[in-house]
């Protein structure tokens, strides 16, 4: 995670409303975005979009690559188009400097070192309780399933998980708010995430939603399905 120096420059650049719209549009897409598509989404011309997109690449907020449109290849197809996706770099700015990630890493190491498993159980209980409290606070007044699903997604979005629905209606989470920590302490952090989201679903009262572990690159390890129960799937991928 890059702090203060480069982080301040990167984050300050998003104060420009056009640049922010472009960044949010690209970040919200599962596939890389071309200049024409980004320009149309931001309501600006292609040259201006290209200028801002390349500036975002230079600042480390986006990553650029080249690809041909689907179904086109071989001689005579022209040069590949430049496309953009959210960068894997992270930025944080704290004044005065803080080291919350370091504290989290030390706590994760301590939990991993407890061979009795008591610390892991306590962490899962704390995460589940936090999720349940959050769910109760955002529970909709009506009894409808759709309202409860939307409330669940809104709570996840507020905490940085970036939920979206795939073609099967499964709620997937494009972002893990604890990405760096999860990369180093996968089992502990993914178990914590699952417990938190199980608590959230229970607190909202969304009995038709079933959180489960389904790790895949570029996403949070947890998915929320409307299929088999959480008890049957909760350890998928981390057994």
C-alpha positions in Angstrom: 0.0 0.0 0.0 1.4 3.3 -1.0 1.0 6.1 1.5 1.0 9.9 1.6 3.5 10.9 -1.2 2.2 9.1 -4.3 -1.1 8.4 -2.6 -1.9 12.1 -2.1 -1.2 12.9 -5.8 -3.3 9.9 -7.0 -6.3 10.6 -4.7 -6.1 14.4 -5.3 -6.5 13.8 -9.0 -9.9 12.4 -8.5 -11.1 15.8 -7.3 -11.6 16.6 -11.0 -15.2 15.5 -11.7 -14.6 14.2 -15.2 -11.6 12.2 -14.1 -13.6 10.8 -11.2 -16.5 9.7 -13.4 -14.1 7.9 -15.7 -12.3 6.2 -12.8 -15.6 5.1 -11.3 -16.9 3.8 -14.6 -13.8 1.8 -15.4 -13.6 0.4 -11.8 -17.2 -0.7 -11.9 -16.7 -2.9 -15.0 -15.7 -6.6 -14.9 -13.9 -6.3 -18.3 -11.4 -3.7 -19.6 -13.0 -0.6 -21.1 -12.1 1.1 -24.4 -11.8 4.9 -24.9 -15.0 5.2 -26.9 -17.1 3.4 -24.2 -15.5 5.4 -21.4 -16.1 8.7 -23.3 -19.8 7.9 -23.8 -20.3 6.9 -20.2 -18.7 10.2 -19.0 -20.5 12.3 -21.5 -17.3 13.7 -23.1 -15.4 13.5 -26.3 -13.0 10.7 -27.1 -9.8 12.8 -27.1 -10.6 14.3 -23.7 -11.4 10.8 -22.3 -8.1 9.5 -23.7 -6.2 12.3 -22.0 -7.8 11.7 -18.6 -7.6 7.9 -18.8 -3.9 8.1 -19.6 -3.3 10.5 -16.7 -5.1 8.0 -14.4 -2.7 5.3 -15.7 0.3 7.5 -15.0 -0.9 8.1 -11.4 -1.3 4.3 -10.9 -5.1 4.3 -10.5 -5.7 2.5 -13.8 -3.8 0.0 -15.8 -3.7 0.0 -19.6 -3.4 -2.8 -22.1 -4.1 -3.6 -25.7 -6.6 -6.0 -27.2 -8.6 -6.6 -30.3 -12.4 -6.6 -30.3 -13.9 -10.1 -29.7 -14.0 -12.2 -32.8 -11.5 -10.2 -34.7 -8.0 -11.4 -35.4 -5.4 -12.1 -38.0 -4.1 -9.9 -40.9 -6.1 -6.9 -41.8 -7.8 -6.4 -38.5 -5.7 -3.3 -37.6 -3.9 -2.4 -34.4 -5.3 -3.6 -31.1 -7.3 -1.0 -29.2 -6.1 0.5 -25.9 -8.2 -0.6 -23.0 -8.3 0.3 -19.3 -9.0 -1.5 -16.0 -8.6 -0.7 -12.4 -5.0 -1.0 -11.2 -4.0 -3.5 -8.5 -2.1 -0.7 -6.6 -3.5 0.6 -3.4 -3.2 4.1 -1.9 -3.8 5.5 1.5 -3.3 9.0 2.9 -3.2 9.6 6.7 -2.2 12.8 8.4 -0.3 12.3 10.7 1.0 8.9 9.4 -0.7 5.8 10.8 0.1 2.1 10.5 -3.3 0.4 10.9 -2.3 -2.3 8.3 0.8 -3.2 10.4 -1.4 -3.6 13.5 -3.8 -5.8 11.5 -0.9 -8.0 10.3 0.5 -8.4 13.8 -3.0 -9.4 15.1 -3.4 -11.9 12.2 0.0 -13.5 13.0 -1.1 -13.7 16.7 -4.3 -15.4 15.7 -2.5 -17.9 13.4 0.0 -18.7 16.2 -2.8 -19.8 18.6 -2.8 -23.6 18.1 -5.8 -24.0 20.4 -8.0 -22.3 17.8 -9.7 -20.2 20.4 -8.5 -16.9 18.9 -9.9 -17.9 15.5 -13.2 -18.8 17.0 -13.3 -15.5 18.9 -12.5 -13.6 15.7 -15.3 -15.3 13.8 -17.7 -14.6 16.6 -16.7 -10.9 16.7 -17.1 -10.6 12.9 -20.5 -12.3 13.0 -21.7 -10.1 15.7 -20.5 -7.0 13.9 -22.3 -8.2 10.7 -25.5 -8.9 12.7 -25.5 -5.5 14.3 -25.0 -3.9 10.9 -27.8 -5.9 9.4 -30.3 -5.0 12.1 -29.5 -1.3 11.6 -30.2 -1.4 7.8 -33.1 -3.9 7.9 -35.9 -2.7 5.7 -39.3 -2.1 7.1 -41.2 -4.4 4.6 -41.1 -8.2 4.5 -40.1 -8.5 0.8 -37.1 -10.6 -0.2 -36.0 -8.0 -2.8 -35.8 -5.2 -0.3 -33.7 -7.3 2.0 -31.3 -8.2 -0.8 -31.0 -4.6 -1.7 -30.3 -3.7 2.0 -27.7 -6.4 2.2 -26.0 -5.1 -1.0 -26.1 -1.5 0.3 -24.4 -2.4 3.5 -21.7 -4.4 1.6 -21.2 -1.5 -0.8 -20.9 1.0 2.1 -18.0 -1.1 3.5 -16.2 -1.4 0.2 -17.1 -4.9 -1.0 -18.6 -3.7 -4.3 -21.4 -6.2 -4.8 -22.8 -7.1 -8.2 -25.0 -9.9 -9.5 -23.9 -12.4 -12.1 -26.1 -14.0 -14.8 -27.3 -16.6 -12.3 -28.4 -13.9 -9.7 -25.5 -14.8 -7.4 -24.2 -11.7 -5.6 -20.4 -11.5 -6.0 -18.1 -9.1 -4.4 -15.7 -7.3 -6.8 -13.5 -6.0 -4.1 -12.0 -7.3 -0.8 -11.5 -4.4 1.6 -8.8 -6.4 3.4 -7.0 -7.5 0.2 -3.4 -7.1 1.3 -4.1 -8.8 4.6 -6.1 -11.6 2.9 -3.2 -12.3 0.6 -0.9 -12.9 3.6 -3.4 -14.6 5.9 -5.9 -16.1 3.6 -7.6 -18.6 5.8 -8.1 -16.3 8.7 -9.3 -13.2 6.8 -11.6 -15.2 4.5 -13.1 -17.0 7.5 -13.6 -13.6 9.1 -15.2 -12.2 5.9 -17.6 -15.2 5.7 -18.6 -14.8 9.4 -19.2 -11.1 8.9 -21.4 -11.5 5.9 -23.3 -14.4 7.5 -24.0 -12.1 10.4 -25.1 -9.3 8.1 -27.6 -11.6 6.2 -29.0 -12.9 9.5 -29.3 -9.4 10.9 -31.1 -8.1 7.8 -33.4 -11.2 8.0 -32.6 -12.3 4.4 -33.2 -16.0 4.9 -33.1 -16.6 1.2 -29.5 -15.5 0.9 -26.7 -17.9 1.5 -23.1 -16.7 1.9 -20.4 -19.2 1.0 -16.7 -19.3 0.2 -15.8 -19.3 -3.5 -12.3 -17.8 -3.9 -11.4 -16.6 -7.4 -8.8 -14.0 -8.7 -9.8 -10.4 -8.4 -12.8 -10.8 -6.1 -13.6 -11.2 -2.5 -13.6 -14.9 -1.3 -17.3 -14.8 -0.4 -20.3 -15.1 -2.7 -24.0 -14.9 -1.7 -26.3 -17.3 -3.5 -29.9 -18.2 -3.4 -29.2 -21.9 -4.0 -28.1 -24.4 -1.4 -27.8 -23.5 2.2 -24.8 -21.8 3.7 -24.2 -24.8 6.0 -23.6 -27.0 3.0 -21.2 -24.6 1.1 -19.6 -22.3 3.6 -16.1 -24.0 3.5 -15.9 -24.3 -0.3 -12.4 -23.6 -1.5 -10.7 -23.4 2.0 -11.2 -27.0 3.2 
